[in-house]
Amino acid sequence: MTLVPLPILPSDTGRDADEAPAPGADPSARDRRSPGQDLHRRDRSLRDRSRGRRRTHIGVRAPLWFLFPALALYAFIVVLPTLRGGFFAFTDWNGIASTWQFVGVDNFFQVWDDRRARASVVNTVILAAIVTIVQNVIALGLALALNNTLKSRSALRVVFFAPVVLTPLVAGYIWSYLLAPNGAVNAFLDGVGLHALSHDWLGDPSTALLSVCAAVIWQFSGYAMVIYLAGLQAIPEEILEAATIDGAGSWRRFVSVILPLLNGAILINVMLSLIGSLKQFDQVMAMTGGGPGTATETISTAILKNAFSSGDYPVSIALAVVMTVLIAVLAGVQYRLTARKVN
Amino acid sequence: MNIYTWRSGLREAGTVAVAILFLIPLFALVNMAIKPANSATTAFQIDPNVTFANFATAWTQGALGPALVNSFIVAIVTVAGSVVLSALASYPLARFTRRWSRWTYYLFIGGLLIPTQLGLLPLYTTMRDLGLLGSLASIILIGIGGQLPFSVFLYTTFMREMPQDYEEAALIDGCGPVRAFISVVFPLLKAVTGTVVILDAVGIWNDFFTPLLFLSGSGNATAPVAIYNFHGQFHTQWPLIFAALCITVLPILVLYFLLQKYIIRGFAGGLKG
């Protein structure tokens, strides 16, 4: 099983798919073909070569119109609105009036001036950083533990993954109850004599964002774990045995052998948790609604509030551009960092 | 590495302890829902007076029935639409090796990186102008469009690795390309179709942002929106809220525990080449 960062960096398998034999195909199948078929094949490949790159299909011609329904819907739902959104960020478009004017980067200054908008950008970056790091450390730890001979291995995998399929809004409500002033976490702390630690977790601006992070990490660690497990299972046993024979201890094996070989899984996981947490909306709406004050406001909640509570479309749409740029820059930096390690 | 020693036992005990920590919120979810409304016990304690009255109250007070029906309609239509459109589109994308087909493929894949938030307000005004705001049709269309990048990615990478001998045989036997796709190619895509169905279904069922925005003000709601409204209405009556939460996540959790092997494999397999 190979793990490659295809969502972000699609490999070019299509280019040479026609030259390489299909995976799983019996290599001797060709020999069993009748001479006439072989002749026909050679004839065709000669003709193809003479046309060089202009050969556009292999064997069966796939009907081109198959592409059109998806392309039309995709253009209507994703491509055009996205382009319009990027464009309107530099205008004073308010969503209702049919006229608008260019205002340059004025909207971005407004984002900077707007207390909620600015806080949302800062909070989102903090949340993304904490979630990405902690979630991946936990997930990798769990995956390493489950990659061993544990009797309860498959049951544990089911348990750790269960929160992933739970509705994020519901997960947020469960946690908001557990973390309430008279909720279960405080009751537990009181019960074991740690009353000093009990706290209004979501009401205190200094712990509210961290509490949201905890809920997100709880929910999605299982997802990252499953991807790490797949990566671990692709590491050949012989390599680990060779490292052991060469005198590597378990820590040394982890740092010098396992981690480099997990690079693909790390890239995917960090990318997924970065993108996911930069868009974070559901848990925040369930747990705090962005409060207290602006302590847990994220870009997504600020976009919704600015557009539909304050009717401030320009700031809202400029925030969406900020989010897109953040995702692109962080994903790019992260890709560079991880990709270099591969070489 | 394959021998079960006392160290493995220790490791197992530690991992089980973490798993119990992971399960606590889920335990609290069920435990709270079956308590009497005035119970003095905490979420970790079991109240001996188990009651199912909360479920009945939540069901009648929260309009959960219509919301669940809406969620089912949206999930089924969206998943079906996404499977049909992306399987069709991926066929020429995988079989043609020209430059335009690669760029069209990249156009779809690009949707994985671009946040939907950027196109949200223009899309909102478009839906408003078309009179689709508040209708299930709007979130179904948005759902299919939003799932296309990942589904097209899965289908295309899978189809590129698929041998073409079967299609060629079908062609020689006198099948047209459309017929060959329906009777030969699509059945061969069963594994990847399973992954697409599971990923789409979980994503659509759980989506809150899109229906919140596009259904607001209409009588329509999906399960998460109904939960959001319900919480706003009964925000301190936790047993009632937890009963409502249980009702709305029950379909997805039942599905998960029945098909967990395939669901976990689908989520992990979605990312391998």
HADDOCK unambig.tbl for C-alpha pairs under 7 A between the chains (distance, minus, plus):
assign (segid A and resid 2 and name CA) (segid B and resid 272 and name CA) 5.87 0.50 0.50
assign (segid A and resid 2 and name CA) (segid B and resid 273 and name CA) 6.35 0.50 0.50
assign (segid A and resid 3 and name CA) (segid B and resid 271 and name CA) 6.70 0.50 0.50
assign (segid A and resid 3 and name CA) (segid B and resid 272 and name CA) 4.68 0.50 0.50
assign (segid A and resid 3 and name CA) (segid B and resid 273 and name CA) 6.38 0.50 0.50
assign (segid A and resid 4 and name CA) (segid B and resid 272 and name CA) 5.98 0.50 0.50
assign (segid A and resid 4 and name CA) (segid B and resid 273 and name CA) 6.06 0.50 0.50
assign (segid A and resid 6 and name CA) (segid B and resid 273 and name CA) 6.73 0.50 0.50
assign (segid A and resid 7 and name CA) (segid B and resid 109 and name CA) 6.58 0.50 0.50
assign (segid A and resid 14 and name CA) (segid B and resid 94 and name CA) 6.47 0.50 0.50
assign (segid A and resid 14 and name CA) (segid B and resid 97 and name CA) 5.97 0.50 0.50
assign (segid A and resid 14 and name CA) (segid B and resid 160 and name CA) 6.12 0.50 0.50
assign (segid A and resid 15 and name CA) (segid B and resid 97 and name CA) 5.75 0.50 0.50
assign (segid A and resid 17 and name CA) (segid B and resid 160 and name CA) 6.75 0.50 0.50
assign (segid A and resid 22 and name CA) (segid B and resid 161 and name CA) 6.29 0.50 0.50
assign (segid A and resid 22 and name CA) (segid B and resid 162 and name CA) 6.61 0.50 0.50
assign (segid A and resid 22 and name CA) (segid B and resid 163 and name CA) 5.23 0.50 0.50
assign (segid A and resid 23 and name CA) (segid B and resid 161 and name CA) 6.57 0.50 0.50
assign (segid A and resid 56 and name CA) (segid B and resid 96 and name CA) 5.51 0.50 0.50
assign (segid A and resid 56 and name CA) (segid B and resid 97 and name CA) 5.86 0.50 0.50
assign (segid A and resid 56 and name CA) (segid B and resid 98 and name CA) 5.93 0.50 0.50
assign (segid A and resid 57 and name CA) (segid B and resid 95 and name CA) 6.13 0.50 0.50
assign (segid A and resid 57 and name CA) (segid B and resid 96 and name CA) 5.06 0.50 0.50
assign (segid A and resid 57 and name CA) (segid B and resid 97 and name CA) 6.79 0.50 0.50
assign (segid A and resid 58 and name CA) (segid B and resid 95 and name CA) 6.72 0.50 0.50
assign (segid A and resid 59 and name CA) (segid B and resid 168 and name CA) 6.12 0.50 0.50
assign (segid A and resid 60 and name CA) (segid B and resid 167 and name CA) 6.46 0.50 0.50
assign (segid A and resid 60 and name CA) (segid B and resid 168 and name CA) 5.97 0.50 0.50
assign (segid A and resid 62 and name CA) (segid B and resid 91 and name CA) 6.39 0.50 0.50
assign (segid A and resid 62 and name CA) (segid B and resid 92 and name CA) 5.04 0.50 0.50
assign (segid A and resid 62 and name CA) (segid B and resid 95 and name CA) 6.53 0.50 0.50
assign (segid A and resid 62 and name CA) (segid B and resid 177 and name CA) 6.52 0.50 0.50
assign (segid A and resid 63 and name CA) (segid B and resid 92 and name CA) 6.48 0.50 0.50
assign (segid A and resid 63 and name CA) (segid B and resid 177 and name CA) 6.75 0.50 0.50
assign (segid A and resid 64 and name CA) (segid B and resid 92 and name CA) 5.96 0.50 0.50
assign (segid A and resid 66 and name CA) (segid B and resid 88 and name CA) 5.01 0.50 0.50
assign (segid A and resid 66 and name CA) (segid B and resid 89 and name CA) 5.21 0.50 0.50
assign (segid A and resid 66 and name CA) (segid B and resid 92 and name CA) 6.95 0.50 0.50
assign (segid A and resid 67 and name CA) (segid B and resid 88 and name CA) 6.38 0.50 0.50
assign (segid A and resid 67 and name CA) (segid B and resid 89 and name CA) 3.99 0.50 0.50
assign (segid A and resid 67 and name CA) (segid B and resid 92 and name CA) 6.76 0.50 0.50
assign (segid A and resid 69 and name CA) (segid B and resid 85 and name CA) 6.49 0.50 0.50
assign (segid A and resid 70 and name CA) (segid B and resid 85 and name CA) 5.14 0.50 0.50
assign (segid A and resid 70 and name CA) (segid B and resid 86 and name CA) 6.44 0.50 0.50
assign (segid A and resid 70 and name CA) (segid B and resid 89 and name CA) 6.17 0.50 0.50
assign (segid A and resid 73 and name CA) (segid B and resid 145 and name CA) 6.09 0.50 0.50
assign (segid A and resid 74 and name CA) (segid B and resid 145 and name CA) 5.15 0.50 0.50
assign (segid A and resid 77 and name CA) (segid B and resid 123 and name CA) 6.97 0.50 0.50
assign (segid A and resid 77 and name CA) (segid B and resid 142 and name CA) 6.00 0.50 0.50
assign (segid A and resid 77 and name CA) (segid B and resid 145 and name CA) 5.63 0.50 0.50
assign (segid A and resid 78 and name CA) (segid B and resid 119 and name CA) 6.75 0.50 0.50
assign (segid A and resid 78 and name CA) (segid B and resid 145 and name CA) 6.57 0.50 0.50
assign (segid A and resid 81 and name CA) (segid B and resid 119 and name CA) 4.31 0.50 0.50
assign (segid A and resid 81 and name CA) (segid B and resid 122 and name CA) 5.27 0.50 0.50
assign (segid A and resid 81 and name CA) (segid B and resid 123 and name CA) 5.45 0.50 0.50
assign (segid A and resid 82 and name CA) (segid B and resid 118 and name CA) 5.47 0.50 0.50
assign (segid A and resid 82 and name CA) (segid B and resid 119 and name CA) 3.91 0.50 0.50
assign (segid A and resid 84 and name CA) (segid B and resid 119 and name CA) 6.99 0.50 0.50
assign (segid A and resid 84 and name CA) (segid B and resid 122 and name CA) 6.50 0.50 0.50
assign (segid A and resid 85 and name CA) (segid B and resid 118 and name CA) 5.48 0.50 0.50
assign (segid A and resid 85 and name CA) (segid B and resid 119 and name CA) 5.07 0.50 0.50
assign (segid A and resid 85 and name CA) (segid B and resid 122 and name CA) 6.11 0.50 0.50
assign (segid A and resid 86 and name CA) (segid B and resid 118 and name CA) 6.81 0.50 0.50
assign (segid A and resid 95 and name CA) (segid B and resid 125 and name CA) 6.43 0.50 0.50
assign (segid A and resid 145 and name CA) (segid B and resid 15 and name CA) 6.91 0.50 0.50
assign (segid A and resid 149 and name CA) (segid B and resid 2 and name CA) 6.02 0.50 0.50
assign (segid A and resid 149 and name CA) (segid B and resid 4 and name CA) 6.50 0.50 0.50
assign (segid A and resid 150 and name CA) (segid B and resid 8 and name CA) 6.83 0.50 0.50
assign (segid A and resid 150 and name CA) (segid B and resid 12 and name CA) 5.90 0.50 0.50
assign (segid A and resid 156 and name CA) (segid B and resid 19 and name CA) 6.60 0.50 0.50
assign (segid A and resid 158 and name CA) (segid B and resid 260 and name CA) 6.82 0.50 0.50
assign (segid A and resid 159 and name CA) (segid B and resid 19 and name CA) 6.56 0.50 0.50
assign (segid A and resid 160 and name CA) (segid B and resid 19 and name CA) 6.54 0.50 0.50
assign (segid A and resid 160 and name CA) (segid B and resid 22 and name CA) 6.73 0.50 0.50
assign (segid A and resid 165 and name CA) (segid B and resid 202 and name CA) 6.41 0.50 0.50
assign (segid A and resid 166 and name CA) (segid B and resid 249 and name CA) 6.66 0.50 0.50
assign (segid A and resid 167 and name CA) (segid B and resid 206 and name CA) 4.65 0.50 0.50
assign (segid A and resid 167 and name CA) (segid B and resid 249 and name CA) 6.74 0.50 0.50
assign (segid A and resid 168 and name CA) (segid B and resid 206 and name CA) 6.78 0.50 0.50
assign (segid A and resid 169 and name CA) (segid B and resid 224 and name CA) 6.79 0.50 0.50
assign (segid A and resid 170 and name CA) (segid B and resid 245 and name CA) 6.22 0.50 0.50
assign (segid A and resid 174 and name CA) (segid B and resid 25 and name CA) 6.56 0.50 0.50
assign (segid A and resid 174 and name CA) (segid B and resid 29 and name CA) 6.53 0.50 0.50
assign (segid A and resid 184 and name CA) (segid B and resid 42 and name CA) 5.87 0.50 0.50
assign (segid A and resid 184 and name CA) (segid B and resid 43 and name CA) 5.60 0.50 0.50
assign (segid A and resid 184 and name CA) (segid B and resid 44 and name CA) 6.79 0.50 0.50
assign (segid A and resid 226 and name CA) (segid B and resid 268 and name CA) 6.09 0.50 0.50
assign (segid A and resid 227 and name CA) (segid B and resid 268 and name CA) 5.35 0.50 0.50
assign (segid A and resid 282 and name CA) (segid B and resid 208 and name CA) 6.70 0.50 0.50
assign (segid A and resid 317 and name CA) (segid B and resid 118 and name CA) 6.67 0.50 0.50
assign (segid A and resid 320 and name CA) (segid B and resid 117 and name CA) 5.70 0.50 0.50
assign (segid A and resid 320 and name CA) (segid B and resid 118 and name CA) 4.85 0.50 0.50
assign (segid A and resid 321 and name CA) (segid B and resid 118 and name CA) 6.27 0.50 0.50
assign (segid A and resid 324 and name CA) (segid B and resid 114 and name CA) 6.27 0.50 0.50
assign (segid A and resid 324 and name CA) (segid B and resid 115 and name CA) 6.25 0.50 0.50
